[in-house]
Amino acid sequence: MKSSYKTIEELVVRIDERNSSNEAGVLLGVSIDKCFIPSVANTIGTDLTKYKLIRKDDFAVSLMQVSRDSRIPIARQTQYEVAMMSPAYPIFRVKNPNEILPEYLEMWFKRDEFDREAAFIAVGGVRGSMPWNEFAQMQVYVPNIKQQKKIVDVYRIVEERIELKRKINDNLEATLSTLYKEFFTIPPSAELPFGWKIAPFSDIATVIMGQSPESEDCNNDGSGKPLLNGPTEFGFYSPRPVQWTTNSKKCCIDGDLLFCVRGSTTGRMNWANQTYAIGRGLAAIRHKTDSKLNWFIKAMIANSLQEILAAATGSTFPNVGKDLLNGFQVVIPDGNTLQKFSLQGHTISCLITENAKEIDALLILQKTLLSKLTI
């Protein structure tokens, strides 16, 4: 078994190709979720000829703050023939695709075990960073190429199913949003229909702001209530807790909408599938009288999300307080109109829910496949 392990250094070659002829027009970064994202860096006045080129099937990695984040932002570039990146990113590619497939190596980098090992190694580095030479000495299990292809093919089937379901849900979410606006958008000069009112959100929903328990009351061995601190535990539909607490302060219940209220992820949402203790990064929201209308509450928030974020406080990232959530103005229709909307909206919402639950199940299957790469 050991003879099948090789170091990253044995398998890849570093690339330092510069954008000297302005060949690339797209600037990318790598996220902690191990995917490429458009860079938000201000490049006005920047000499982009000094930026690095990254070609299709090349990898980029950020080795900064690995131990703090317990993850290495690393990804394989598949979208563009060529793009550019900051010179701070090490870029590399597979030396010999007949020895290791780029797709297989990408799977190895996605393993939780890989991130845990990297975080352990990086503890002694400055600010938790990892030098390239230490990263390059990490080992990869390399089965024969035929076995790699089988593994990659199975993983790709799951990945393509996830992508399909995500696209379907994107379309369904857009449809629900359009339907909501058609029913409930009132022109500024128009009178409200009989029985309708414009009122604070607190008239229709209950908001429970999270409160973090003391660190000494938290554990990773399943004692007490499962604890949610923020979107790192979010799945596509429902969260997957990694921590528990024996002294919960605030809790959500099954069916509540979980809403991120702090930092760069403010506004992200998930559904509680059981009782959880919730930390200060989250709020739990539910319809005041009918939990079956929680999906309508989500549609209402989604329709007002940009308004909420614009009103949020915070110099760098928004922070949404209870007063802001309770106080933002919403259109509350009469019961008959809501019933008419529900006939269509609830059907769409149920489809979104079923697809999201399938995506969560497929993501767990992906994790299982990744964890078995060395078996």
DAVENHU-V360624 format. One record per backbone hydrogen bond with DSSP energy under -0.5 kcal/mol. CO is the residue of the C=O (numbers start at 0). NH is the residue of the N-H. If there is no record, write none. Layout:
BEGIN
{{CO/NH} {CO/NH}}
END
This chain:
BEGIN
{{0/3} {1/4} {3/141} {5/139} {6/9} {6/10} {7/10} {7/11} {10/94} {10/95} {12/92} {14/90} {15/17} {16/52} {17/19} {18/21} {25/27} {25/83} {26/38} {27/85} {28/36} {30/33} {34/30} {36/28} {40/42} {42/45} {45/47} {46/49} {47/50} {50/18} {51/84} {53/82} {54/57} {57/76} {58/91} {59/74} {60/62} {60/89} {61/72} {62/65} {62/129} {64/68} {65/69} {65/70} {70/72} {71/73} {72/61} {74/59} {75/77} {76/56} {80/55} {82/53} {83/27} {84/51} {85/88} {89/60} {90/14} {91/58} {92/12} {95/98} {95/99} {100/104} {101/105} {102/106} {103/107} {104/108} {105/109} {106/109} {107/110} {110/114} {111/115} {112/116} {113/117} {114/118} {115/119} {116/120} {117/121} {118/122} {119/122} {120/123} {121/124} {124/127} {125/128} {127/65} {127/66} {130/133} {130/134} {131/135} {132/136} {133/136} {134/137} {135/8} {137/7} {139/5} {139/141} {140/142} {143/147} {144/148} {145/149} {146/150} {147/151} {148/152} {149/153} {150/154} {151/155} {152/156} {153/157} {154/158} {155/159} {156/160} {157/161} {158/162} {159/163} {160/164} {161/165} {162/166} {163/167} {164/168} {165/169} {166/170} {167/171} {168/172} {169/173} {170/174} {171/175} {172/176} {173/177} {174/178} {175/179} {176/180} {177/181} {178/182} {179/183} {180/184} {183/185} {184/186} {186/189} {192/195} {196/198} {196/331} {198/329} {199/202} {200/203} {200/204} {203/287} {205/285} {206/208} {207/283} {210/248} {210/249} {213/216} {214/217} {216/245} {218/243} {224/244} {225/276} {226/241} {226/242} {227/278} {229/232} {230/233} {232/239} {236/270} {242/226} {243/218} {244/224} {249/277} {251/275} {252/255} {255/257} {255/271} {256/258} {256/284} {257/269} {258/282} {259/266} {260/319} {261/264} {262/265} {264/267} {267/259} {269/257} {271/254} {275/251} {276/227} {277/210} {278/281} {280/260} {280/261} {281/209} {282/258} {283/207} {284/256} {285/205} {289/292} {290/293} {292/296} {293/297} {294/298} {295/299} {296/300} {297/301} {298/302} {299/303} {300/303} {300/304} {301/304} {303/307} {304/308} {305/309} {306/310} {307/311} {308/311} {312/318} {317/262} {318/312} {318/320} {320/324} {321/325} {322/326} {323/327} {325/201} {327/200} {329/198} {329/331} {330/332} {331/196} {333/337} {334/338} {335/339} {336/340} {337/341} {338/342} {339/343} {340/343} {340/344} {341/345} {341/346} {343/347} {344/348} {345/349} {346/350} {347/351} {348/352} {349/353} {350/354} {351/355} {352/356} {353/357} {354/358} {355/359} {356/360} {357/361} {358/362} {359/363} {360/364} {361/365} {362/366} {363/367} {364/368} {365/369} {366/370} {367/371} {368/371} {369/372} {371/374}}
END
